[in-house]
Amino acid sequence: MPKGIKPVINNTIQEARQYGKATANYYGYRVIAKTGAYVGTVFVYVMNGIKLEAMMKF
């Protein structure tokens, strides 16, 4: 993953906590964030095209 994608991930997490889900694009990468069943849990998926690059839980 590119080094500059971390701020994009952090902004997407904050949006998902407010709205339930959020997406962002960063130079061909797609960041998808969704809230989980527990309050405060956010799942983040980083896609490069159709390939899953990373999956994180916050």
N, C-alpha and C positions, 0 to 999 in steps of 0.2 A: 504494500500500500504506500502511496506517496506520503511524505512527511507533513505536508500542509493540510491533510484531511482531518486532523484531530479537532481543530476548532469547528469544522463543519459538523462532525459527529456530536460535539458538545451542544451546539445550537439545535440540532435535530432532537436530541434527548430532551432539552428544555421545552421544545414545541410539543413533543409527544406527551409530556407530563401535563401540559395545558389542554390539548385537544384530543388526546387518545391515540393519535397516530400522526406521523409526519414523514416526508421524504425530501431528499435533497440530491442534487447532481453536482459532481465535482470532477471535471476533466475526464469524462467517460465512466466514472464510478458513480454508483447510485447508493445512497444511504437511506435505509428504510428503518424506521423506529416505530414500535408498537408497544402499548402498555400491556402488562400481564394481569393476571387475576388479582394479585396482591397489590395494594396501593403502594406506589413508588417504584415498582418493578418495571423496567423498560428493557425490551429486547431490541437489539440493533443488528441489522444485517447489512453488510457491505458487499455490493455486487459489482463485478467488472463485466459488463455485458450481461450474459446469462450465467456466468460463473460466480459462485459464492466465494468471496475472498476471506471474509471473517464474520463470525457471529459472536456477539457479546451480550452479557446480561448485566444491567446496572440496577 
